[in-house]
Amino acid sequence: MKPTFGKAFFKDIVDFFRTHGSPTPTRESYLSKTAVDGYIVAFNDKEARSEADRVVDEIVAIYEALKARGGDLRPCDEVNAKFTSLVSICATLYTSSTTRDIMSHPRLLVIINDIRAICSKGEFEMEVWWSNKIIQECGGEEHGCGIIDATPHLQTFPYYNNYTNLTTLELSAIHSVLPPSTTHTFAFIGSGPLPLTPICLSLLLPQYDNHTYEIHNIDISQTAIETSTHLAKLLPSLPTRMTFQHANAATDAVDLTRFDVVYLAALVGLNAEEKRSVVERVAKGMRKGACVVVRSAWGVRGVLYPVSLNFWGGVLW
């Protein structure tokens, strides 16, 4: 099927720039910096190469510090600070020439797959830490106490609002392609130990109709499935049925034919080739007319997650 962006998706983007203004860097404004909704837009076309060198130096220094930890990326002051700095650098909006120079920089190209692997492990460890924290706070059978609904505790996760906003935007795009009445079963590949997107979907979907929804969580990690399954038991107020499966979605072990929408997490496939392979395999296993949502990255965020829009041309099929 032809890749398509939903009209509502574009409307949200247009509305954003109507509200905040659309940055249009020029050579005359190369030294200016403008704050846009919490991000810094850097305009320095005239010195794009030197700016790219500086940014790459910072990224490499963070990478080397994290790699020196020997694989221990569990949350702590040092790990948290390094990942916060890395995300801040990659979330900055640079001019197209600076972005191009950063992403094609020889020093970055030789380590970018390793950086993504480190980010993937770091994100996994963070989700395990937070999921276990919420489980411990809310109790359970092994704690010898009553179960407390963990839903409010999820809102203490630092990026909870980001996930809510992103999922709302994605649902708007999905429903511009497929009506809510036709999207009742969802699969999320790469759901992780703290399945925030599936949880956000569970809370948001009943706003569209009174149908019973199902969200199936799939992850290649047994730890992720065990942890998220335990957490889900502490969320009795969720209006949507949540199921879990330990499987590799790139194999035939996963039956995707019964799902209306299939999500692929951003870290499913650590480079463009791997993501292409997974998406092709998943698409072949889906029924005709279903929708696949592929999370990707753009700009320097491509350091953290593989950029797939270059060859897919969109996020919805």
Residue pairs with C-beta under 8 A, 6 or more apart in sequence:
1 317
2 317
3 312
3 313
3 314
3 316
3 317
4 177
4 314
4 316
4 317
5 173
5 314
5 315
5 316
6 172
6 173
6 174
6 175
6 176
6 177
6 316
7 176
8 172
8 173
8 175
8 176
9 169
9 172
9 173
9 176
9 316
12 169
12 172
16 37
20 36
20 37
21 36
23 34
23 36
23 41
23 43
23 93
25 41
25 43
25 45
25 95
26 43
26 45
27 45
27 46
29 43
30 43
30 44
30 45
30 46
30 47
30 95
31 43
31 44
32 43
33 40
33 41
33 42
33 43
34 40
34 41
34 43
35 41
36 93
39 91
39 92
39 93
40 92
40 93
41 92
41 93
42 51
42 92
42 93
42 94
42 95
42 98
43 95
44 51
44 94
44 95
44 98
45 95
45 97
45 98
48 95
48 97
48 98
48 100
48 101
49 101
51 94
51 98
51 101
52 98
52 101
52 102
52 105
53 105
55 89
55 94
55 98
55 102
55 300
56 102
56 105
56 107
56 108
58 85
58 89
59 86
59 89
59 90
59 108
59 115
59 303
60 107
60 108
60 111
62 82
62 85
62 86
62 89
63 111
63 114
63 115
63 118
65 78
65 82
66 73
66 79
66 82
66 83
66 118
66 122
67 114
67 118
69 78
69 79
71 121
73 79
73 118
73 121
73 122
73 125
74 125
74 129
75 125
75 126
75 129
79 122
79 125
83 119
83 122
83 126
86 119
86 303
86 304
87 304
89 300
90 299
90 300
90 301
90 303
90 304
91 300
91 301
92 300
93 299
94 102
94 299
94 300
99 299
99 300
102 108
102 300
103 300
103 302
103 303
108 303
112 303
113 270
113 271
115 303
115 304
116 267
116 270
116 271
116 303
116 304
116 305
116 306
117 270
119 267
119 304
119 305
120 267
120 270
123 192
123 267
124 192
124 193
124 221
124 224
127 192
127 193
127 194
127 224
128 193
128 194
128 223
128 224
128 227
130 157
130 194
131 193
131 194
131 227
131 228
131 230
131 231
132 227
134 150
134 153
134 154
134 231
134 234
135 150
135 227
135 230
135 231
135 234
136 143
137 148
137 150
137 153
138 147
138 148
138 149
138 150
138 153
138 234
139 145
139 146
139 147
139 148
139 234
140 147
140 230
140 233
140 234
147 233
147 234
147 236
148 234
149 234
149 235
149 236
149 237
150 231
150 234
150 235
151 235
151 237
151 238
154 160
154 196
154 199
154 235
157 194
157 196
159 196
160 196
163 196
163 197
163 200
164 200
164 204
166 197
167 197
167 200
167 201
167 204
168 200
168 204
170 293
170 315
171 201
171 204
171 205
171 208
173 315
173 316
174 183
174 261
174 291
174 293
174 316
175 183
175 208
177 291
177 316
178 260
178 261
178 289
178 291
180 208
180 209
181 209
181 211
182 260
183 260
183 261
183 291
184 211
184 212
184 213
184 214
184 260
185 213
185 214
185 216
185 258
185 259
185 260
185 261
186 198
186 201
186 213
186 214
186 215
186 216
186 259
186 260
186 261
186 262
186 263
187 215
187 216
187 217
187 218
187 254
187 256
187 259
187 261
187 262
187 263
188 195
188 197
188 198
188 201
188 215
188 216
188 217
188 218
188 262
188 263
188 265
189 218
189 219
189 249
189 254
189 262
189 263
189 264
189 265
189 268
189 278
189 282
190 218
190 219
190 220
190 249
190 264
190 265
190 266
190 267
190 268
191 197
191 198
191 217
191 218
191 219
191 224
191 228
191 244
191 265
192 219
192 221
192 224
192 228
192 265
193 221
193 223
193 224
193 227
193 228
193 231
194 227
194 228
194 231
195 217
195 228
195 231
195 232
195 242
197 263
197 265
198 215
198 217
198 242
199 235
199 238
201 213
201 215
201 240
202 213
202 215
202 238
202 239
202 240
202 242
203 238
203 239
203 240
205 213
205 239
205 240
206 213
206 239
206 240
212 240
212 241
213 239
213 240
213 241
214 240
214 241
214 242
214 243
215 240
215 241
215 242
215 243
216 243
216 244
216 245
216 259
217 225
217 228
217 242
217 243
217 244
217 245
218 244
218 245
218 247
218 249
218 254
219 225
219 228
219 245
219 246
219 247
220 246
220 247
220 248
220 249
221 246
222 246
225 244
225 245
225 246
228 244
229 244
232 238
232 242
232 244
235 242
245 254
247 253
247 254
248 254
249 256
249 264
249 268
249 278
249 281
249 282
250 277
250 278
250 281
250 282
251 281
252 285
254 285
255 285
256 262
256 282
256 285
256 286
256 287
256 290
257 285
257 286
257 287
258 287
259 286
259 287
259 290
260 290
260 291
261 290
261 291
261 292
261 293
262 282
262 286
262 290
262 291
262 292
262 293
263 292
263 293
263 295
264 275
264 278
264 279
264 282
264 292
264 293
264 294
264 295
265 295
266 295
266 296
266 297
266 305
266 306
267 305
268 275
268 278
269 275
269 276
269 277
269 278
269 279
269 306
269 308
270 306
271 306
272 306
272 307
272 308
272 310
272 311
274 306
275 294
275 296
275 306
275 308
276 308
276 311
279 292
279 294
279 308
279 312
282 292
283 292
283 317
286 292
291 316
291 317
292 316
292 317
293 315
293 316
294 308
294 312
294 315
295 305
295 315
296 305
296 306
296 307
296 308
296 309
296 312
296 315
297 304
297 305
297 306
297 307
298 307
298 309
301 307
309 315
